Amino acid sequence: MSSISPNVTLTHSKPNLHKTLFATCIGNALEWFDIAVYGFFASYIAHAFFPTRDASVSLLLTFGSFGVSFLIRPLGAILLGNYADRHGRKKALLLSINLMMLGGAVITFMPAYASIGLLAPLLILLARLVQGFSAGGEFGSSTAFLVEHFPERKAFIASWQFATQGASTLLASAFGLGLTQILTESQIQAWGWRIPFAFGLLIGPLGLYIRRHVHEPASFAAAAPEAAPLKRLFGRQKALMLLAIGLMVISTAVNYMLNYVPTYATKNLHLSGSVAFTATLLAGVILTVVTPLMGLWAERIGRVPLMWGSLLLLILTIYPAFALVVRHTTPLTLILLVCWMALLKSVYFSTVPSVMADLFPMGTRASGMAISYNVAVTVFGGFAPLICTLLISATGTSLAPGYYLMAMSVISGFALLRSQQRLK
């Protein structure tokens, strides 16, 4: 076998850090912007596409479509991750952003249930499945792309993967807060909720253009591609995938709890939408700013101390924090809870992409990261709003999300303990 794959472009020059970051992270930003917007505006989407006589049932159907779209993410991870390992990171990144734009366009322009009946929720579900499939391959390909371009700065540069998630939450929250201030409730319900989705469509072409003008990492381009990455993963590296899934569990659980906050605050705590969006806006600021700073700090003190510190604080404080909000429900207590979750998530989240990249060799890196990441996101993240809604309904207490996050922290702690020797 030739030592240079015919499917990739070999480049010897060191790429521009900022251009590489922008090209790689913009697809991740688009993915998480659409996810955040769907979660933030769930009650309006429920009214438009899943109308029933019981508002709670409509909301459950909406979160169900939100969660079901995550079921296809592991399939996208398998196919697009395998494609990236065999044919190049760049080709996989171009394909994923095209699919994201297609799904976003359908959601933006789809007529409501009142206009076209059952076709509306079916096509919305199809759009979410397309987006879920494309998102399945995005994280693995883009993180491998970053780490392989800048291995000497892996903790810092890979942290931007999750910093862009924070930026997406920030931007989605800004839309939510702005629309609640500018438009009436009936205007948002009728058409205003479509505005942020339309904005997301403007990001896609720019990302597509930038991605067309980047090169494959030199280390990947010079290496012989893995002939059967999936066979190697599921044959010899199953334990590595389980560790990577475990490390991701609490990260994704907290992330989707933040997306669930507007619904939780308005439906369970009876606070206004503007208060909820203010809280998530501040969370977005924290995630965007603190995450790369923690990536820099991890280069100095190591990743393991940061991960253990944030996990232990989550286990010890998350229940008291939710109890404070439930017993003393005010805008301030909600904001403090959300900002605390965002801060602890930033510390832990900043280290996870580079740690996952280190777990897998180059030949299976994109596939291994993509599959592990999306299994964790599907099981523990995408269905988190639905699970928390059901838990609250079944237990009759608004403290249920706190129990869920504590359980996820324990799972990630066990995975970190088992993988600690590999992270030194």
Residue pairs with C-beta under 8 A, 6 or more apart in sequence:
1 224
1 227
2 224
3 222
3 223
3 224
4 10
4 221
4 222
5 87
5 88
5 221
5 223
5 224
5 225
7 86
7 87
7 88
7 91
7 225
8 87
8 88
8 90
8 216
8 220
8 221
9 90
9 215
9 216
9 221
10 216
10 218
10 221
10 222
11 215
11 216
11 218
11 221
12 218
15 149
15 214
15 215
17 150
17 157
19 210
19 214
20 145
20 146
20 149
20 150
20 214
21 146
21 157
21 160
22 210
23 93
23 207
23 210
23 211
23 213
23 214
24 93
24 142
24 145
24 146
24 161
24 214
25 142
25 160
25 161
25 163
25 164
26 97
26 164
26 203
26 206
26 207
26 210
26 211
27 93
27 96
27 97
27 100
27 138
27 142
27 207
27 211
28 138
28 139
28 142
28 161
28 164
28 165
29 164
29 165
29 167
29 168
29 203
30 97
30 100
30 101
30 104
30 168
30 200
30 203
30 204
30 207
31 100
31 131
31 134
31 135
31 138
31 168
32 164
32 165
32 168
32 169
33 168
33 171
33 172
33 196
33 200
33 203
34 100
34 103
34 104
34 107
34 131
34 197
34 200
35 135
35 168
35 259
36 168
36 169
36 172
36 173
36 259
37 172
37 175
37 196
37 197
37 200
38 45
38 66
38 107
38 128
39 66
39 256
39 259
39 260
39 262
39 263
39 385
40 172
40 173
40 175
40 176
40 259
40 262
40 277
40 280
41 176
41 188
41 193
41 196
42 59
42 62
42 63
42 66
42 262
42 263
42 385
43 55
43 59
43 62
43 263
43 266
43 267
44 188
44 189
44 192
44 193
45 62
45 124
45 193
46 55
46 58
46 59
46 61
46 62
47 58
47 189
48 112
48 113
48 120
48 189
48 193
49 62
49 110
49 112
49 113
49 120
49 121
49 124
50 58
50 61
50 62
50 65
50 113
50 121
51 58
51 113
51 114
52 58
52 61
56 393
59 263
59 267
59 389
60 386
60 389
60 390
61 121
63 385
63 386
63 389
64 386
65 121
65 124
65 125
65 128
66 128
66 382
66 385
66 386
67 382
67 383
67 385
67 386
68 125
68 128
68 129
69 125
69 128
69 129
69 131
69 132
69 382
70 132
70 374
70 377
70 378
70 381
70 382
70 383
71 132
71 378
71 382
72 129
72 132
72 133
72 136
73 132
73 133
73 135
73 136
73 374
73 377
73 378
73 382
74 136
74 371
74 374
74 375
74 378
75 133
75 136
76 132
76 133
76 134
76 135
76 136
76 137
76 370
76 374
77 136
77 137
77 140
77 367
77 370
77 371
77 373
77 374
77 375
78 136
78 230
78 367
78 370
78 371
79 133
79 136
79 137
80 92
80 95
80 96
80 133
80 134
80 136
80 137
80 138
80 140
80 141
80 370
81 92
81 136
81 137
81 140
81 141
81 229
81 366
81 367
81 368
81 369
81 370
81 371
82 229
82 230
82 367
83 91
83 92
83 95
83 137
84 91
84 92
84 93
84 137
84 140
84 141
84 144
84 366
84 367
84 370
85 225
85 226
85 229
85 363
85 364
85 365
85 366
85 367
86 225
86 226
86 229
87 225
88 216
88 220
88 221
89 141
89 142
89 144
89 145
89 148
89 216
89 217
89 220
89 366
90 145
90 211
90 214
90 215
90 216
92 137
92 141
92 366
93 138
93 141
93 142
93 145
93 211
94 208
94 211
94 212
95 134
95 137
96 134
96 135
96 137
96 138
96 141
97 134
97 138
97 204
97 207
97 208
97 211
98 134
98 208
99 130
99 131
99 133
99 134
100 131
100 134
100 135
100 138
100 204
101 201
101 204
101 205
101 208
102 127
102 130
103 127
103 128
103 129
103 130
103 131
103 134
104 127
104 131
104 197
104 200
104 201
104 204
105 201
106 123
106 124
106 126
106 127
106 130
107 124
107 127
107 128
107 197
108 194
108 197
108 198
108 200
108 201
110 120
110 123
110 124
110 127
111 120
112 120
113 120
113 121
135 374
136 370
136 374
137 366
137 370
139 161
139 353
139 369
139 370
139 373
139 374
140 365
140 366
140 367
140 368
140 369
140 370
140 371
140 373
141 366
141 370
142 161
143 158
143 161
143 353
143 356
143 357
143 369
144 217
144 220
144 357
144 362
144 365
144 366
144 369
145 217
146 154
146 157
146 158
146 160
146 161
146 353
147 154
147 157
147 158
147 353
147 354
147 357
147 365
148 217
148 219
148 220
148 362
148 365
149 157
149 217
150 157
151 219
153 299
154 354
154 357
154 358
155 295
155 296
155 298
155 299
155 303
155 350
155 351
155 354
156 292
156 295
156 296
156 298
156 299
157 295
158 295
158 353
158 354
158 357
159 291
159 292
159 294
159 295
159 298
159 349
159 350
159 351
159 353
159 354
160 291
160 292
160 295
161 353
162 251
162 287
162 291
162 349
162 350
162 352
162 353
163 287
163 288
163 291
163 292
163 295
163 350
164 288
165 255
165 287
165 349
166 283
166 284
166 285
166 286
166 287
166 288
166 289
166 291
166 342
166 346
167 284
167 287
167 288
168 284
169 258
169 259
169 280
169 283
169 284
169 287
170 281
170 283
170 284
170 285
170 287
170 288
171 284
172 196
172 280
172 284
173 277
173 278
173 280
173 281
173 283
173 284
174 281
174 284
175 195
175 196
175 199
176 196
176 262
176 273
176 276
176 277
176 280
176 281
177 274
177 277
177 278
177 281
179 188
179 192
179 193
179 195
179 196
180 188
180 272
180 273
180 274
180 277
181 274
183 192
215 221
219 362
220 362
223 362
223 363
225 363
226 232
226 363
226 364
229 363
229 364
229 366
229 367
229 368
230 367
232 363
232 364
233 241
233 364
233 367
233 368
233 371
237 360
237 364
237 368
240 359
240 360
240 368
240 372
241 368
241 371
241 372
241 375
242 415
243 359
243 415
243 418
243 419
243 422
244 356
244 359
244 360
244 368
244 369
244 372
244 373
244 376
245 372
245 375
245 376
245 415
246 376
246 411
246 412
246 414
246 415
246 416
246 418
246 419
247 352
247 355
247 356
247 412
247 415
247 416
247 419
248 352
248 356
248 372
248 373
248 376
248 377
248 380
248 412
249 376
249 380
249 408
249 411
249 412
249 415
250 311
250 314
250 348
250 405
250 408
250 409
250 411
250 412
251 345
251 348
251 349
251 352
251 376
251 412
252 376
252 377
252 380
252 381
252 384
253 380
253 381
253 384
253 404
253 405
253 408
254 314
254 341
254 344
254 345
254 405
254 408
255 345
255 349
255 381
256 381
256 382
256 384
256 385
257 341
257 384
257 388
257 401
257 404
257 405
258 280
258 283
258 338
258 341
258 342
258 345
259 280
259 385
260 384
260 385
260 388
260 401
261 276
261 279
261 280
261 283
261 334
261 338
262 273
262 276
262 277
262 280
263 385
263 389
264 276
264 388
264 398
264 401
265 271
265 273
265 275
265 276
265 279
265 334
266 272
266 273
266 276
268 392
268 398
269 325
269 326
269 329
269 334
269 398
270 329
271 329
271 331
271 334
275 331
275 334
275 335
276 334
278 331
278 335
279 331
279 334
279 335
279 337
279 338
279 339
280 338
282 335
282 338
282 339
282 342
283 338
283 339
283 341
283 342
284 342
286 339
286 342
286 343
286 346
287 342
287 345
287 346
287 349
290 342
290 343
290 346
290 347
290 350
291 346
291 349
291 350
292 350
293 350
294 306
294 346
294 347
294 349
294 350
294 351
295 350
295 351
295 354
297 306
298 306
298 350
298 351
298 354
302 424
303 351
303 354
303 355
303 423
304 416
304 420
304 423
304 424
306 347
306 348
306 350
306 351
307 347
307 348
307 351
307 355
307 416
308 413
308 416
309 347
310 344
310 345
310 347
310 348
311 348
311 409
311 412
311 413
311 416
312 413
313 344
314 344
314 348
314 405
314 406
314 409
315 406
315 409
315 410
315 413
317 340
318 341
318 402
318 405
318 406
318 409
319 399
319 402
319 403
319 406
321 336
321 337
321 340
321 341
321 402
322 337
322 398
322 399
322 401
322 402
323 399
323 402
324 333
324 336
324 337
325 333
325 334
325 337
326 397
326 398
326 399
341 405
348 412
355 419
355 423
356 368
356 369
356 372
356 373
357 365
357 369
358 422
358 423
359 368
359 419
359 422
360 368
360 369
380 408
384 404
387 404
388 400
388 401
388 404
391 400
391 401
391 403
391 404
392 398
392 400
392 401
